[in-house]
Amino acid sequence: MEAGIVAYAVLCVAVALFGRKSRIGFWGVLLFSAIVTPVVVFYGILGLRPAKTHKDKELNNAAKRRSFWPGLKT
């Protein structure tokens, strides 16, 4: 009985570590996987995109502003 609870907790933590860069973060994934089974949450995380940071948005905007001429610096 105790081994099953420990195995469930280890699976929850493993799924939470895998989903730590998702939108709900480590603690959200851990709580959600403790309530719902970790297997279901794992497949749900595969469908979620990681949260975009401010730096990623800036790089994306800079790529859009690039000139038509590759050698020209902006």
C-alpha positions as a Python dict, from the first residue, in 0.01 Angstrom:
ca = {
    (1, 'M'): (0, 0, 0),
    (2, 'E'): (274, 245, 98),
    (3, 'A'): (475, 158, -214),
    (4, 'G'): (178, 251, -430),
    (5, 'I'): (141, 591, -264),
    (6, 'V'): (514, 658, -300),
    (7, 'A'): (505, 554, -667),
    (8, 'Y'): (206, 784, -729),
    (9, 'A'): (387, 1075, -559),
    (10, 'V'): (703, 1011, -762),
    (11, 'L'): (500, 1008, -1085),
    (12, 'C'): (333, 1335, -985),
    (13, 'V'): (668, 1501, -919),
    (14, 'A'): (815, 1364, -1242),
    (15, 'V'): (525, 1503, -1445),
    (16, 'A'): (554, 1835, -1260),
    (17, 'L'): (924, 1856, -1343),
    (18, 'F'): (843, 1788, -1707),
    (19, 'G'): (578, 2061, -1709),
    (20, 'R'): (764, 2324, -1507),
    (21, 'K'): (796, 2555, -1809),
    (22, 'S'): (430, 2531, -1903),
    (23, 'R'): (182, 2809, -1844),
    (24, 'I'): (69, 2680, -1505),
    (25, 'G'): (421, 2603, -1383),
    (26, 'F'): (559, 2334, -1155),
    (27, 'W'): (317, 2377, -864),
    (28, 'G'): (11, 2393, -1087),
    (29, 'V'): (108, 2076, -1270),
    (30, 'L'): (191, 1903, -941),
    (31, 'L'): (-146, 1992, -790),
    (32, 'F'): (-334, 1900, -1106),
    (33, 'S'): (-153, 1567, -1138),
    (34, 'A'): (-224, 1487, -772),
    (35, 'I'): (-596, 1546, -830),
    (36, 'V'): (-614, 1385, -1175),
    (37, 'T'): (-389, 1092, -1264),
    (38, 'P'): (-32, 1185, -1366),
    (39, 'V'): (-66, 996, -1695),
    (40, 'V'): (-358, 1214, -1809),
    (41, 'V'): (-177, 1531, -1703),
    (42, 'F'): (138, 1421, -1886),
    (43, 'Y'): (-52, 1386, -2213),
    (44, 'G'): (-219, 1720, -2146),
    (45, 'I'): (118, 1889, -2098),
    (46, 'L'): (234, 1757, -2431),
    (47, 'G'): (-42, 1964, -2589),
    (48, 'L'): (41, 2282, -2396),
    (49, 'R'): (298, 2529, -2518),
    (50, 'P'): (558, 2670, -2283),
    (51, 'A'): (491, 3021, -2160),
    (52, 'K'): (649, 3292, -2373),
    (53, 'T'): (885, 3520, -2191),
    (54, 'H'): (933, 3887, -2260),
    (55, 'K'): (1269, 3810, -2423),
    (56, 'D'): (1107, 3564, -2665),
    (57, 'K'): (852, 3828, -2764),
    (58, 'E'): (1129, 4082, -2825),
    (59, 'L'): (1321, 3838, -3044),
    (60, 'N'): (1006, 3761, -3239),
    (61, 'N'): (937, 4131, -3295),
    (62, 'A'): (1299, 4192, -3399),
    (63, 'A'): (1272, 3913, -3655),
    (64, 'K'): (962, 4078, -3801),
    (65, 'R'): (1141, 4414, -3830),
    (66, 'R'): (1437, 4277, -4025),
    (67, 'S'): (1507, 4439, -4354),
    (68, 'F'): (1464, 4279, -4693),
    (69, 'W'): (1841, 4311, -4746),
    (70, 'P'): (2019, 4045, -4536),
    (71, 'G'): (2345, 4242, -4509),
    (72, 'L'): (2179, 4561, -4388),
    (73, 'K'): (2189, 4600, -4010),
    (74, 'T'): (1890, 4761, -3839),
}
